[in-house]
Amino acid sequence: MTTKKDVLGIVLTGTVVSFLMLFLILFKVSPEGEGFFKFGAFYLSMFFSLAGSFFLIGFLSQILLKKADDLTIYQASLYGILLALLFVGMIILQHLKYFSILNIIFLLVF
């Protein structure tokens, strides 16, 4: 049975590794040429680093508020994944030139 400290350690380790991979991709990979693997690795490492960061923020804030239980781990992971999907999705749409104020207005109105 895993405890909250085990989950926190695993997520913290994964988040640090994801941030290291993100910085490695940013600074060591040549931006010339558009390869699918390069963009896929970049967005995947960004997703995992953001999801882990949001999980840690949510979980540690619940621990500091003394409201941590088993449901907190589930909620923190769900919110971390959803927020990371939102941010990475916005960045992908911005990269594809679909994320403009006009498109957002059409999405909200229609």
C-alpha positions, 0 to 999 in steps of 0.5 A, a space after each residue: 500500500 502506498 502512502 501519501 509520502 510515496 505518491 509525493 516522492 514519485 510525482 516529485 521525481 517524475 516532475 523533476 525529470 520532466 522539467 529536465 527533459 523539457 530544458 534539454 529539448 529546449 536548449 539542445 535540439 536544433 530548431 531547424 526543420 520541423 520533425 514530428 518527433 521533436 514537437 511531440 517530445 516537446 509537448 509531451 514533456 511540457 504536459 508531464 511537467 505541468 501536470 506534475 507541478 499542478 498536482 504538487 501545488 494542489 496536493 501540498 495546499 491541501 496538506 497545508 490546509 489539513 484537509 488531505 485524505 485519499 480523495 485529495 490524491 485523486 482530485 489533485 491528479 485530476 485537476 493537474 491533468 486537466 489544467 495541463 491539458 488546457 495549457 498545452 492545448 492552448 499552446 498547440 492551438 497558438 502554434 497552429 495559428 488557431 488561437 486568436 481572439 476572433 476564434 475564441 469569440 466565435 467559440 463562446 458565442 456559437 
